[in-house]
Amino acid sequence: MSKSSANPRKYSRGREALDPTEPLIVYIEIRMETQDLKGIESHVRYLMSRRPNAVVSIVGVRRESSKIIVTIGIDMGPMRAALRGTSPRMQHGYDLLWDVWEQMVEYGPVLASPPASADRAMARRLGFRAMDPDDVESTVVI
């Protein structure tokens, strides 16, 4: 038996581990063919136009065998408020998450862990940046 399992509270960081101002981000990975990568930003912008208060970004890109894996990050608001369910962005984020599952089913979306630094660097290198909800036009169509 390890020390932490014998007394988990003694070795837990508890409340001190959460920074209440840190955003809670839900990551989704989608798999696509290389030629589909060019249109992914317009897909995400279209979804954002349906949920104008949601904050989403393409945060990671990597290649696995013959597919490209794109990681999308959805900001649910400040950590503590999101975990309590009181974040104003929370419902908008969940709505956008649902839209990803509903509208992008052909890409096989799955919940994921945060992307590695190499994946983040590749996304920046390909020109993906944080998307501001105020920059999204409602006329974008998939």
Buried (B, 14 or more C-beta within 10 A) or exposed (E): EEEEEEEEEEEEEEEEEEEEEEBBBBBBBBBBEEEBBEEBBEBBBBBBBBBEEBBBBBBBBBEEEEBBBBBBBBBBBBBBBBBEEEBEBBBBBBBBBEBBEEBBEEBEBEEBEEBEEEBBEBBBEBEBEEBEBEEBEEEBEE
